[in-house]
Amino acid sequence: MDELHQGLLNLWRLAALHWRLDDSLPAIAGELGRILSFQHLLALEFDPGATGLTPAAHWTLTAPLAPPPPAATPGSATTADLTTSPVSPPPLPDSALDRLRAWCREEQVSHGPVTTLAAQLPGLFPPAWAGEALALGLIMGEEPLGILLIGVDPPGTLGEAARHRVQALREPLTLALRNHQRLRELLALREAAEADRRSLLARLGRRELTDTLIGGEAGLREVMRGVELVAPASAPVLILGETGSGKEVIARAIHRRSARAQGPFLRVNCGAIPPDLVDSELFGHEKGSFTGAAARRLGWFERADRGTLFLDEIGELTPAIQVRLLRILQDGSFERVGGQQTLHVDVRLIAATHRDLRAMVRDGQFRADLWYRINVFPLHLPALRERPEDIPALANHFADKAALRLGLALQLPTPADLALLRAYPWPGNVRELAAVIERAAILGDGQGLEVARALGTGPILPGIPAGAPVATAAAGGSAVREPSVPSRAIEPLDDAMRLHIERALAQCYGRVEGPFGAARLLDVNPDTLRSRMRRLGISRAAFKP
């Protein structure tokens, strides 16, 4: 085998040996020294934001490359003393970027004096470069990945033979750059996943995720029987229950007990997505499909492939989206926004809502065929006031979480505290209980739980004012609020929710986000709160001081 072919074979092996370009290119430089004498080696890549070129790797030789020993094995050639020098080309206008991409697609090698190449390919060469250079476009398929620049030393050594030899290096060097980019993407995904895990654990007040479901042996006994029955199947599940009653917890329990437990579990709050973006969020979009679509985006269904997708507040979806949702539930097929290719996914759907979907079907607000499709196995999650036997265990659990999250000594509720908690009607269900316990922990500052104060500052049901009659608890003689039913008729849910949100905004002086915002007080996502405020016609400006 001649020297050129042996060098190319070694380059292919080196390019596939490492994931990181800065790990493989020093060894590649040694093999390149077999073919060409050079001084500088600079790899540039088109950045994902399409704003310019960024350096992937840059080396300057501070000592000449030594010839490899006669029996050198691939990757063992001396790579000389290579020093790293950061290079940051200035941002390029779109016209210059388009020109560079077109040049890459021509699959040519440009060579000559640096001044000539800098005029032909502006914005690439560092100011310190002089003499001669080679420029090689790195392209995979029709996608330009980057450009390799080689500073040649001594000048005057370039010729047609050298150009052809460098051109033969395109494929292994393109592979090395692609591996470098894929590794960066994988690391970014891993970091994002780890950040999401840490964020979830912090929100839950846990060090690790567990499969514990409080109430599974008491108030939620019947619900858990249904979970155990339906989990092994792939049938859609509809979880019905009031806001804050723990529908996501039940959805996760179904996923963990299913054959899809190793796949993704993704939650989407349909009520928190702007109506004009729901299609893109659920099904994805192609680059350029609408203003602002700078790149292809995978939708929630595509990301949940071979796993479970939990659509919370499914009753908020528009009729147009309901049609597309029905199709994907029927055969798993869909198209991205702006796309022509029909895609297929294998996703188990778990839906949830606090609305009366049967009434919405009757009123023409929800499609009957979609209702039949998602209502295969309904689970009704009782409100917290319907299962008071779970309150002690839940309160202890949330007290433990609060202590962990706040860095306070663990303080469990006393019998008098539990009597207060049992007497409260819990319009916000389990979510409100968690917020009350955390508020009580903050007020107690590690010395105890100020449950009475926490309940006094929290929202109460419409029709039960702060000065409602009280009764004496059996334990401790503490005064507790009487959970009597209002004498007047029960208000519509939207009216009750409006009053609930308005009281929280009043207490927070119109602030929505942050540690002292209404979203934190209500224990909901700020985007979810804003969406409900828009739907209910609530303006926070009315509550600002």
TADAVEN-V91410 format. One record per run of one state. SS is the DSSP state (A for helix, B for strand, O for the rest). FROM is the first residue (numbers start at 1). TO is the last residue. If there is no record, write none. Layout:
<<SS;FROM;TO> <SS;FROM;TO>>
This chain:
<<O;1;2> <A;3;17> <O;18;20> <A;21;35> <O;36;37> <B;38;46> <O;47;52> <B;53;61> <O;62;81> <B;82;84> <O;85;93> <A;94;105> <O;106;108> <B;109;113> <A;114;120> <O;121;131> <B;132;140> <O;141;142> <B;143;152> <O;153;159> <A;160;167> <O;168;169> <A;170;204> <O;205;220> <A;221;231> <O;232;236> <B;237;240> <O;241;246> <A;247;256> <O;257;264> <B;265;269> <A;270;272> <O;273;274> <A;275;283> <O;284;284> <B;285;285> <O;286;296> <B;297;297> <O;298;299> <A;300;303> <O;304;307> <B;308;312> <O;313;313> <A;314;316> <O;317;318> <A;319;331> <O;332;332> <B;333;334> <O;335;336> <B;337;337> <O;338;342> <B;343;344> <O;345;347> <B;348;353> <O;354;356> <A;357;362> <O;363;367> <A;368;374> <O;375;376> <B;377;380> <O;381;383> <A;384;386> <O;387;387> <A;388;406> <O;407;414> <A;415;423> <O;424;428> <A;429;444> <O;445;450> <A;451;457> <O;458;469> <B;470;472> <O;473;478> <B;479;481> <O;482;492> <A;493;507> <O;508;517> <A;518;522> <O;523;525> <A;526;536> <O;537;539> <A;540;543> <O;544;545>>
